[in-house]
Amino acid sequence: MITGASSGIGKGLSLEIAARGGRLGLIARREDVLNEIVGEIRAQNGTAIAVSADVRDANAMKQAADRVRAELGPIDVLIANAGVGTTDHINRLDPQQVADVININVLGAVNSVAAVLPEMVERKSGQLVAIASLAGYRGLPKSAAYSASKAALSSFFESLRIDLRHTGVTVSIIYPGFIKTPLTSGRQAKMPYLMELDNGVKKILSAIEKGKKSYAFPWQLATIVRSSLLMPPSLYDWIAERNSFRE
Ligand SMILES: NC(=O)c1ccc[n+]([C@@H]2O[C@H](COP(=O)([O-])OP(=O)(O)OC[C@H]3O[C@@H](n4cnc5c(N)ncnc54)[C@H](OP(=O)(O)O)[C@@H]3O)[C@@H](O)[C@H]2O)c1
């Protein structure tokens, strides 16, 4: 079951998983777009169903998971991928916009997990995958809500990973850098090591298949971001201010 399957990374993962023989429950709000993707998958003899649901609605997510299980069988892997990005400016901070980002990127993933986890624990088998971001390692300029949401998302899944040890359910946290999707397409700012969607999808799938606990890529940007954790605040602020990825 994959959330945010109607666009970008979620759509790319869905098409690639279907091509490898996976049976998919595709979740997003835009049903018409999901149905087109299901049509594309079935035309290649793949198996997929579309379920329109908003990840912010816990009941809708439970119903969506029930439908996926009823039509396709037990859910082996959840990919919590649905997410939105925003640009935040300190002179027009909008609490509602911040709440929307947290609701979708964090609580949406929580609702997705809650819809599948009890049955995975009962079966002693399953994999929870979070599509976090390198933007969650430290606060990025003009990205307060997005960075905060991805930091919360990765911490939530990290805690789950520990709590789920010895249950048969594993957790994989993926930290992508910049990938060409509708989420990044409108930006004028230069995004270092920007990846083609196909390349990003293959890297994410390989990490999921290997059951990696954590996977940050591309390695060049992941190394820079990880080393920034060791920088004192004044040095980090000086560098980050000169490297805004949002206009
Ligand atoms: N692209 C990058 O550079 C990049 C880098 C790091 C991490 N990521 C993360 O990767 C994930 C996918 O991003 P993307 O680049 O593929 O973006 P995208 O092309 O804009 O796709 C976002 C997906 O999320 C779904 N979605 C948004 N709000 C939703 C809601 N309330 N309920 C259900 N589905 C919802 C959208 O579907 P509907 O509109 O149909 O609901 C869409 O399928 C996000 O979590 C993003 O933060 C992206």
The ligand as a Gaussian input file, in Angstrom:
#p B3LYP/6-31G(d) Opt

LIG

0 1
 N       10.819000      15.523000      -4.800000
 C       11.797000      15.670000      -3.909000
 O       12.839000      16.286000      -4.184000
 C       11.660000      15.061000      -2.533000
 C       12.806000      15.009000      -1.728000
 C       12.710000      14.446000      -0.455000
 C       11.511000      13.945000      -0.018000
 N       10.410000      14.020000      -0.819000
 C        9.156000      13.500000      -0.282000
 O        8.651000      12.524000      -1.148000
 C        7.223000      12.475000      -1.048000
 C        6.605000      12.552000      -2.433000
 O        6.997000      13.794000      -3.004000
 P        6.906000      14.108000      -4.561000
 O        8.112000      14.911000      -4.885000
 O        6.622000      12.884000      -5.329000
 O        5.658000      15.117000      -4.574000
 P        4.358000      15.230000      -5.525000
 O        4.697000      14.856000      -6.920000
 O        3.803000      16.585000      -5.255000
 O        3.374000      14.100000      -4.918000
 C        2.793000      14.246000      -3.664000
 C        1.778000      13.141000      -3.486000
 O        1.197000      13.247000      -2.163000
 C       -0.210000      13.133000      -2.292000
 N       -0.881000      13.871000      -1.219000
 C       -0.683000      15.155000      -0.846000
 N       -1.530000      15.479000       0.140000
 C       -2.282000      14.372000       0.402000
 C       -3.330000      14.075000       1.303000
 N       -3.789000      15.005000       2.164000
 N       -3.872000      12.828000       1.307000
 C       -3.413000      11.883000       0.438000
 N       -2.413000      12.109000      -0.452000
 C       -1.862000      13.338000      -0.458000
 C       -0.531000      13.726000      -3.665000
 O       -1.747000      13.168000      -4.146000
 P       -3.168000      13.932000      -4.259000
 O       -2.884000      15.379000      -4.516000
 O       -3.852000      13.234000      -5.379000
 O       -3.820000      13.670000      -2.949000
 C        0.640000      13.200000      -4.473000
 O        0.362000      11.895000      -4.937000
 C        6.829000      13.624000      -0.131000
 O        6.645000      13.153000       1.184000
 C        8.048000      14.533000      -0.178000
 O        8.173000      15.330000       0.976000
 C       10.448000      14.560000      -2.053000

